[in-house]
Amino acid sequence: MPEKLAATLVEMQAVMHSGKTLENFHRSQPKMGKVKLADFAEEFANVYHKK
């Protein structure tokens, strides 16, 4: 693996584990919907397979 790629991956993982990537998400306090991912996936699959 190229050294630059390895360094970038290490940096990316460090940022992800620091919590910095979610700062904006938590700051904006988005309102969550009521649709569960499993329900959406089932509906999406049904529509997708009909085409």
N, CA, C and O atoms as a Tripos MOL2 file, in Angstrom:
@<TRIPOS>MOLECULE
protein
  204   203    51     0     0
PROTEIN
NO_CHARGES

@<TRIPOS>ATOM
      1 N           0.8560   -1.1640    0.0000 N.3       1 MET1
      2 CA          0.0000    0.0000    0.0000 C.3       1 MET1
      3 C           0.9050    1.2300    0.0000 C.2       1 MET1
      4 O           1.8580    1.2970    0.7760 O.2       1 MET1
      5 N           0.6170    2.1900   -0.8540 N.am      2 PRO2
      6 CA          1.4330    3.4010   -0.8750 C.3       2 PRO2
      7 C           1.3850    4.1290    0.4770 C.2       2 PRO2
      8 O           0.3500    4.1660    1.1430 O.2       2 PRO2
      9 N           2.4940    4.6880    0.8490 N.am      3 GLU3
     10 CA          2.6100    5.3600    2.1530 C.3       3 GLU3
     11 C           1.5880    6.4910    2.2960 C.2       3 GLU3
     12 O           1.0100    6.6580    3.3700 O.2       3 GLU3
     13 N           1.3570    7.2640    1.2440 N.am      4 LYS4
     14 CA          0.4110    8.3850    1.2820 C.3       4 LYS4
     15 C          -1.0070    7.8810    1.5460 C.2       4 LYS4
     16 O          -1.7470    8.4840    2.3220 O.2       4 LYS4
     17 N          -1.3810    6.7900    0.9100 N.am      5 LEU5
     18 CA         -2.7140    6.2140    1.1220 C.3       5 LEU5
     19 C          -2.8600    5.7180    2.5510 C.2       5 LEU5
     20 O          -3.8910    5.9520    3.1820 O.2       5 LEU5
     21 N          -1.8570    5.0420    3.0670 N.am      6 ALA6
     22 CA         -1.8960    4.5520    4.4390 C.3       6 ALA6
     23 C          -2.0330    5.7120    5.4260 C.2       6 ALA6
     24 O          -2.8100    5.6310    6.3780 O.2       6 ALA6
     25 N          -1.2890    6.7750    5.2010 N.am      7 ALA7
     26 CA         -1.3630    7.9370    6.0880 C.3       7 ALA7
     27 C          -2.7480    8.5760    6.0360 C.2       7 ALA7
     28 O          -3.2780    9.0030    7.0620 O.2       7 ALA7
     29 N          -3.3300    8.6400    4.8430 N.am      8 THR8
     30 CA         -4.6620    9.2260    4.6910 C.3       8 THR8
     31 C          -5.7070    8.3730    5.4020 C.2       8 THR8
     32 O          -6.6020    8.9150    6.0520 O.2       8 THR8
     33 N          -5.6130    7.0640    5.2920 N.am      9 LEU9
     34 CA         -6.5500    6.1650    5.9680 C.3       9 LEU9
     35 C          -6.4380    6.2780    7.4900 C.2       9 LEU9
     36 O          -7.4490    6.2860    8.1920 O.2       9 LEU9
     37 N          -5.2140    6.3640    7.9890 N.am     10 VAL10
     38 CA         -5.0050    6.5240    9.4310 C.3      10 VAL10
     39 C          -5.6090    7.8400    9.9020 C.2      10 VAL10
     40 O          -6.2650    7.8870   10.9420 O.2      10 VAL10
     41 N          -5.3900    8.9050    9.1440 N.am     11 GLU11
     42 CA         -5.9490   10.2160    9.5010 C.3      11 GLU11
     43 C          -7.4740   10.1800    9.4880 C.2      11 GLU11
     44 O          -8.1220   10.7100   10.3910 O.2      11 GLU11
     45 N          -8.0390    9.5570    8.4670 N.am     12 MET12
     46 CA         -9.4980    9.4720    8.3570 C.3      12 MET12
     47 C         -10.0930    8.7120    9.5480 C.2      12 MET12
     48 O         -11.0980    9.1400   10.1160 O.2      12 MET12
     49 N          -9.4890    7.6090    9.9190 N.am     13 GLN13
     50 CA         -9.9890    6.8230   11.0500 C.3      13 GLN13
     51 C          -9.8590    7.5970   12.3590 C.2      13 GLN13
     52 O         -10.7430    7.5230   13.2120 O.2      13 GLN13
     53 N          -8.7760    8.3290   12.5230 N.am     14 ALA14
     54 CA         -8.5800    9.1190   13.7340 C.3      14 ALA14
     55 C          -9.6630   10.1800   13.8610 C.2      14 ALA14
     56 O         -10.1840   10.4000   14.9540 O.2      14 ALA14
     57 N         -10.0070   10.8360   12.7670 N.am     15 VAL15
     58 CA        -11.0510   11.8670   12.7840 C.3      15 VAL15
     59 C         -12.4050   11.2340   13.0850 C.2      15 VAL15
     60 O         -13.1870   11.7790   13.8650 O.2      15 VAL15
     61 N         -12.6860   10.0910   12.4730 N.am     16 MET16
     62 CA        -13.9670    9.4170   12.6980 C.3      16 MET16
     63 C         -14.1300    9.0130   14.1600 C.2      16 MET16
     64 O         -15.2170    9.1460   14.7210 O.2      16 MET16
     65 N         -13.0730    8.5260   14.7720 N.am     17 HIS17
     66 CA        -13.1470    8.0840   16.1620 C.3      17 HIS17
     67 C         -13.0770    9.2350   17.1600 C.2      17 HIS17
     68 O         -13.3730    9.0480   18.3400 O.2      17 HIS17
     69 N         -12.6920   10.4150   16.7030 N.am     18 SER18
     70 CA        -12.6100   11.5680   17.6020 C.3      18 SER18
     71 C         -13.9810   12.2070   17.8280 C.2      18 SER18
     72 O         -14.1700   12.9680   18.7770 O.2      18 SER18
     73 N         -14.9370   11.8900   16.9460 N.am     19 GLY19
     74 CA        -16.2550   12.5000   17.0450 C.3      19 GLY19
     75 C         -16.3710   13.7870   16.2520 C.2      19 GLY19
     76 O         -17.4540   14.3680   16.1760 O.2      19 GLY19
     77 N         -15.2960   14.2370   15.6690 N.am     20 LYS20
     78 CA        -15.2900   15.5020   14.9340 C.3      20 LYS20
     79 C         -16.2160   15.4650   13.7170 C.2      20 LYS20
     80 O         -16.7920   16.4880   13.3470 O.2      20 LYS20
     81 N         -16.3610   14.3010   13.1010 N.am     21 THR21
     82 CA        -17.1910   14.2120   11.9030 C.3      21 THR21
     83 C         -18.6740   14.4210   12.1980 C.2      21 THR21
     84 O         -19.4340   14.7610   11.2910 O.2      21 THR21
     85 N         -19.0970   14.2280   13.4290 N.am     22 LEU22
     86 CA        -20.5090   14.3920   13.7790 C.3      22 LEU22
     87 C         -20.8100   15.7050   14.4930 C.2      22 LEU22
     88 O         -21.9440   15.9260   14.9170 O.2      22 LEU22
     89 N         -19.8260   16.5720   14.6340 N.am     23 GLU23
     90 CA        -20.0380   17.8350   15.3470 C.3      23 GLU23
     91 C         -21.1710   18.6480   14.7360 C.2      23 GLU23
     92 O         -22.0520   19.1200   15.4540 O.2      23 GLU23
     93 N         -21.1570   18.8150   13.4220 N.am     24 ASN24
     94 CA        -22.1850   19.6130   12.7600 C.3      24 ASN24
     95 C         -23.5570   18.9550   12.8990 C.2      24 ASN24
     96 O         -24.5600   19.6390   13.1040 O.2      24 ASN24
     97 N         -23.5970   17.6440   12.7900 N.am     25 PHE25
     98 CA        -24.8570   16.9170   12.9380 C.3      25 PHE25
     99 C         -25.4790   17.1880   14.3010 C.2      25 PHE25
    100 O         -26.6630   17.5100   14.3920 O.2      25 PHE25
    101 N         -24.6910   17.0590   15.3550 N.am     26 HIS26
    102 CA        -25.2040   17.2810   16.7020 C.3      26 HIS26
    103 C         -25.5240   18.7560   16.9610 C.2      26 HIS26
    104 O         -26.4600   19.0700   17.6960 O.2      26 HIS26
    105 N         -24.7590   19.6470   16.3660 N.am     27 ARG27
    106 CA        -24.9760   21.0750   16.5550 C.3      27 ARG27
    107 C         -26.3100   21.5130   15.9370 C.2      27 ARG27
    108 O         -27.0090   22.3540   16.5010 O.2      27 ARG27
    109 N         -26.6590   20.9440   14.7830 N.am     28 SER28
    110 CA        -27.8850   21.3540   14.1070 C.3      28 SER28
    111 C         -29.1260   20.6590   14.6550 C.2      28 SER28
    112 O         -30.2450   21.0830   14.3640 O.2      28 SER28
    113 N         -28.9510   19.6090   15.4360 N.am     29 GLN29
    114 CA        -30.0450   18.8650   16.0620 C.3      29 GLN29
    115 C         -31.1920   18.6010   15.0820 C.2      29 GLN29
    116 O         -32.2970   19.1130   15.2590 O.2      29 GLN29
    117 N         -30.9200   17.7980   14.0470 N.am     30 PRO30
    118 CA        -31.9540   17.5420   13.0430 C.3      30 PRO30
    119 C         -33.1330   16.7640   13.6320 C.2      30 PRO30
    120 O         -32.9720   15.9560   14.5460 O.2      30 PRO30
    121 N         -34.2960   17.0230   13.0950 N.am     31 LYS31
    122 CA        -35.4890   16.3160   13.5370 C.3      31 LYS31
    123 C         -35.5540   14.9970   12.7720 C.2      31 LYS31
    124 O         -35.5390   14.9810   11.5410 O.2      31 LYS31
    125 N         -35.6250   13.9080   13.5040 N.am     32 MET32
    126 CA        -35.6360   12.5950   12.8860 C.3      32 MET32
    127 C         -37.0450   12.2270   12.4440 C.2      32 MET32
    128 O         -38.0320   12.5800   13.0900 O.2      32 MET32
    129 N         -37.1110   11.5150   11.3360 N.am     33 GLY33
    130 CA        -38.3950   11.0500   10.8170 C.3      33 GLY33
    131 C         -38.8720    9.8110   11.5480 C.2      33 GLY33
    132 O         -38.1920    9.2930   12.4350 O.2      33 GLY33
    133 N         -40.0420    9.3460   11.1670 N.am     34 LYS34
    134 CA        -40.6380    8.1950   11.8240 C.3      34 LYS34
    135 C         -40.4560    6.9080   11.0300 C.2      34 LYS34
    136 O         -40.7840    5.8280   11.5220 O.2      34 LYS34
    137 N         -39.9350    7.0080    9.8050 N.am     35 VAL35
    138 CA        -39.7650    5.8320    8.9550 C.3      35 VAL35
    139 C         -38.4900    5.0930    9.3640 C.2      35 VAL35
    140 O         -37.4060    5.6750    9.4200 O.2      35 VAL35
    141 N         -38.6440    3.8190    9.6450 N.am     36 LYS36
    142 CA        -37.4940    2.9830   10.0030 C.3      36 LYS36
    143 C         -36.7820    2.5330    8.7290 C.2      36 LYS36
    144 O         -37.4110    2.3680    7.6840 O.2      36 LYS36
    145 N         -35.4790    2.3390    8.8250 N.am     37 LEU37
    146 CA        -34.6840    1.9380    7.6690 C.3      37 LEU37
    147 C         -35.1970    0.6290    7.0770 C.2      37 LEU37
    148 O         -35.2640    0.4990    5.8550 O.2      37 LEU37
    149 N         -35.5550   -0.3260    7.8980 N.am     38 ALA38
    150 CA        -36.0430   -1.6100    7.4020 C.3      38 ALA38
    151 C         -37.3320   -1.4300    6.6040 C.2      38 ALA38
    152 O         -37.5200   -2.0850    5.5790 O.2      38 ALA38
    153 N         -38.2160   -0.5520    7.0610 N.am     39 ASP39
    154 CA        -39.4640   -0.3000    6.3430 C.3      39 ASP39
    155 C         -39.1890    0.3690    4.9970 C.2      39 ASP39
    156 O         -39.7830    0.0030    3.9830 O.2      39 ASP39
    157 N         -38.2880    1.3470    4.9960 N.am     40 PHE40
    158 CA        -37.9240    2.0180    3.7550 C.3      40 PHE40
    159 C         -37.2970    1.0310    2.7750 C.2      40 PHE40
    160 O         -37.6170    1.0520    1.5860 O.2      40 PHE40
    161 N         -36.4090    0.1710    3.2620 N.am     41 ALA41
    162 CA        -35.7220   -0.7850    2.3930 C.3      41 ALA41
    163 C         -36.7150   -1.7310    1.7300 C.2      41 ALA41
    164 O         -36.5820   -2.0490    0.5490 O.2      41 ALA41
    165 N         -37.7020   -2.1740    2.4840 N.am     42 GLU42
    166 CA        -38.7130   -3.0800    1.9270 C.3      42 GLU42
    167 C         -39.5290   -2.3660    0.8430 C.2      42 GLU42
    168 O         -39.7590   -2.9220   -0.2310 O.2      42 GLU42
    169 N         -39.9580   -1.1570    1.1230 N.am     43 GLU43
    170 CA        -40.7330   -0.3930    0.1460 C.3      43 GLU43
    171 C         -39.8990   -0.0970   -1.0970 C.2      43 GLU43
    172 O         -40.3840   -0.2310   -2.2210 O.2      43 GLU43
    173 N         -38.6540    0.3020   -0.8950 N.am     44 PHE44
    174 CA        -37.7610    0.6060   -2.0120 C.3      44 PHE44
    175 C         -37.5590   -0.6320   -2.8780 C.2      44 PHE44
    176 O         -37.6150   -0.5470   -4.1040 O.2      44 PHE44
    177 N         -37.3230   -1.7790   -2.2490 N.am     45 ALA45
    178 CA        -37.0990   -3.0210   -2.9910 C.3      45 ALA45
    179 C         -38.3220   -3.3800   -3.8190 C.2      45 ALA45
    180 O         -38.1950   -3.7990   -4.9690 O.2      45 ALA45
    181 N         -39.4970   -3.2180   -3.2450 N.am     46 ASN46
    182 CA        -40.7270   -3.5160   -3.9820 C.3      46 ASN46
    183 C         -40.8610   -2.6340   -5.2260 C.2      46 ASN46
    184 O         -41.1800   -3.1270   -6.3080 O.2      46 ASN46
    185 N         -40.6240   -1.3630   -5.0740 N.am     47 VAL47
    186 CA        -40.7200   -0.4340   -6.2130 C.3      47 VAL47
    187 C         -39.6290   -0.7230   -7.2300 C.2      47 VAL47
    188 O         -39.8760   -0.7050   -8.4360 O.2      47 VAL47
    189 N         -38.4380   -0.9860   -6.7500 N.am     48 TYR48
    190 CA        -37.3000   -1.2410   -7.6390 C.3      48 TYR48
    191 C         -37.5390   -2.4750   -8.5170 C.2      48 TYR48
    192 O         -37.2480   -2.4600   -9.7130 O.2      48 TYR48
    193 N         -38.0650   -3.5250   -7.9180 N.am     49 HIS49
    194 CA        -38.2470   -4.7760   -8.6600 C.3      49 HIS49
    195 C         -39.4470   -4.7220   -9.6100 C.2      49 HIS49
    196 O         -39.5600   -5.5780  -10.4870 O.2      49 HIS49
    197 N         -40.3310   -3.7580   -9.4640 N.am     50 LYS50
    198 CA        -41.4640   -3.6170  -10.3710 C.3      50 LYS50
    199 C         -41.0590   -2.9610  -11.6880 C.2      50 LYS50
    200 O         -41.7780   -3.0810  -12.6800 O.2      50 LYS50
    201 N         -39.9260   -2.2730  -11.7140 N.am     51 LYS51
    202 CA        -39.4990   -1.5610  -12.9300 C.3      51 LYS51
    203 C         -38.7890   -2.4870  -13.8780 C.2      51 LYS51
    204 O         -38.3610   -2.0620  -14.9510 O.2      51 LYS51
@<TRIPOS>BOND
     1     1     2 1
     2     2     3 1
     3     3     4 2
     4     3     5 am
     5     5     6 1
     6     6     7 1
     7     7     8 2
     8     7     9 am
     9     9    10 1
    10    10    11 1
    11    11    12 2
    12    11    13 am
    13    13    14 1
    14    14    15 1
    15    15    16 2
    16    15    17 am
    17    17    18 1
    18    18    19 1
    19    19    20 2
    20    19    21 am
    21    21    22 1
    22    22    23 1
    23    23    24 2
    24    23    25 am
    25    25    26 1
    26    26    27 1
    27    27    28 2
    28    27    29 am
    29    29    30 1
    30    30    31 1
    31    31    32 2
    32    31    33 am
    33    33    34 1
    34    34    35 1
    35    35    36 2
    36    35    37 am
    37    37    38 1
    38    38    39 1
    39    39    40 2
    40    39    41 am
    41    41    42 1
    42    42    43 1
    43    43    44 2
    44    43    45 am
    45    45    46 1
    46    46    47 1
    47    47    48 2
    48    47    49 am
    49    49    50 1
    50    50    51 1
    51    51    52 2
    52    51    53 am
    53    53    54 1
    54    54    55 1
    55    55    56 2
    56    55    57 am
    57    57    58 1
    58    58    59 1
    59    59    60 2
    60    59    61 am
    61    61    62 1
    62    62    63 1
    63    63    64 2
    64    63    65 am
    65    65    66 1
    66    66    67 1
    67    67    68 2
    68    67    69 am
    69    69    70 1
    70    70    71 1
    71    71    72 2
    72    71    73 am
    73    73    74 1
    74    74    75 1
    75    75    76 2
    76    75    77 am
    77    77    78 1
    78    78    79 1
    79    79    80 2
    80    79    81 am
    81    81    82 1
    82    82    83 1
    83    83    84 2
    84    83    85 am
    85    85    86 1
    86    86    87 1
    87    87    88 2
    88    87    89 am
    89    89    90 1
    90    90    91 1
    91    91    92 2
    92    91    93 am
    93    93    94 1
    94    94    95 1
    95    95    96 2
    96    95    97 am
    97    97    98 1
    98    98    99 1
    99    99   100 2
   100    99   101 am
   101   101   102 1
   102   102   103 1
   103   103   104 2
   104   103   105 am
   105   105   106 1
   106   106   107 1
   107   107   108 2
   108   107   109 am
   109   109   110 1
   110   110   111 1
   111   111   112 2
   112   111   113 am
   113   113   114 1
   114   114   115 1
   115   115   116 2
   116   115   117 am
   117   117   118 1
   118   118   119 1
   119   119   120 2
   120   119   121 am
   121   121   122 1
   122   122   123 1
   123   123   124 2
   124   123   125 am
   125   125   126 1
   126   126   127 1
   127   127   128 2
   128   127   129 am
   129   129   130 1
   130   130   131 1
   131   131   132 2
   132   131   133 am
   133   133   134 1
   134   134   135 1
   135   135   136 2
   136   135   137 am
   137   137   138 1
   138   138   139 1
   139   139   140 2
   140   139   141 am
   141   141   142 1
   142   142   143 1
   143   143   144 2
   144   143   145 am
   145   145   146 1
   146   146   147 1
   147   147   148 2
   148   147   149 am
   149   149   150 1
   150   150   151 1
   151   151   152 2
   152   151   153 am
   153   153   154 1
   154   154   155 1
   155   155   156 2
   156   155   157 am
   157   157   158 1
   158   158   159 1
   159   159   160 2
   160   159   161 am
   161   161   162 1
   162   162   163 1
   163   163   164 2
   164   163   165 am
   165   165   166 1
   166   166   167 1
   167   167   168 2
   168   167   169 am
   169   169   170 1
   170   170   171 1
   171   171   172 2
   172   171   173 am
   173   173   174 1
   174   174   175 1
   175   175   176 2
   176   175   177 am
   177   177   178 1
   178   178   179 1
   179   179   180 2
   180   179   181 am
   181   181   182 1
   182   182   183 1
   183   183   184 2
   184   183   185 am
   185   185   186 1
   186   186   187 1
   187   187   188 2
   188   187   189 am
   189   189   190 1
   190   190   191 1
   191   191   192 2
   192   191   193 am
   193   193   194 1
   194   194   195 1
   195   195   196 2
   196   195   197 am
   197   197   198 1
   198   198   199 1
   199   199   200 2
   200   199   201 am
   201   201   202 1
   202   202   203 1
   203   203   204 2
@<TRIPOS>SUBSTRUCTURE
     1 MET1         2 RESIDUE 1 A MET
     2 PRO2         6 RESIDUE 1 A PRO
     3 GLU3        10 RESIDUE 1 A GLU
     4 LYS4        14 RESIDUE 1 A LYS
     5 LEU5        18 RESIDUE 1 A LEU
     6 ALA6        22 RESIDUE 1 A ALA
     7 ALA7        26 RESIDUE 1 A ALA
     8 THR8        30 RESIDUE 1 A THR
     9 LEU9        34 RESIDUE 1 A LEU
    10 VAL10       38 RESIDUE 1 A VAL
    11 GLU11       42 RESIDUE 1 A GLU
    12 MET12       46 RESIDUE 1 A MET
    13 GLN13       50 RESIDUE 1 A GLN
    14 ALA14       54 RESIDUE 1 A ALA
    15 VAL15       58 RESIDUE 1 A VAL
    16 MET16       62 RESIDUE 1 A MET
    17 HIS17       66 RESIDUE 1 A HIS
    18 SER18       70 RESIDUE 1 A SER
    19 GLY19       74 RESIDUE 1 A GLY
    20 LYS20       78 RESIDUE 1 A LYS
    21 THR21       82 RESIDUE 1 A THR
    22 LEU22       86 RESIDUE 1 A LEU
    23 GLU23       90 RESIDUE 1 A GLU
    24 ASN24       94 RESIDUE 1 A ASN
    25 PHE25       98 RESIDUE 1 A PHE
    26 HIS26      102 RESIDUE 1 A HIS
    27 ARG27      106 RESIDUE 1 A ARG
    28 SER28      110 RESIDUE 1 A SER
    29 GLN29      114 RESIDUE 1 A GLN
    30 PRO30      118 RESIDUE 1 A PRO
    31 LYS31      122 RESIDUE 1 A LYS
    32 MET32      126 RESIDUE 1 A MET
    33 GLY33      130 RESIDUE 1 A GLY
    34 LYS34      134 RESIDUE 1 A LYS
    35 VAL35      138 RESIDUE 1 A VAL
    36 LYS36      142 RESIDUE 1 A LYS
    37 LEU37      146 RESIDUE 1 A LEU
    38 ALA38      150 RESIDUE 1 A ALA
    39 ASP39      154 RESIDUE 1 A ASP
    40 PHE40      158 RESIDUE 1 A PHE
    41 ALA41      162 RESIDUE 1 A ALA
    42 GLU42      166 RESIDUE 1 A GLU
    43 GLU43      170 RESIDUE 1 A GLU
    44 PHE44      174 RESIDUE 1 A PHE
    45 ALA45      178 RESIDUE 1 A ALA
    46 ASN46      182 RESIDUE 1 A ASN
    47 VAL47      186 RESIDUE 1 A VAL
    48 TYR48      190 RESIDUE 1 A TYR
    49 HIS49      194 RESIDUE 1 A HIS
    50 LYS50      198 RESIDUE 1 A LYS
    51 LYS51      202 RESIDUE 1 A LYS
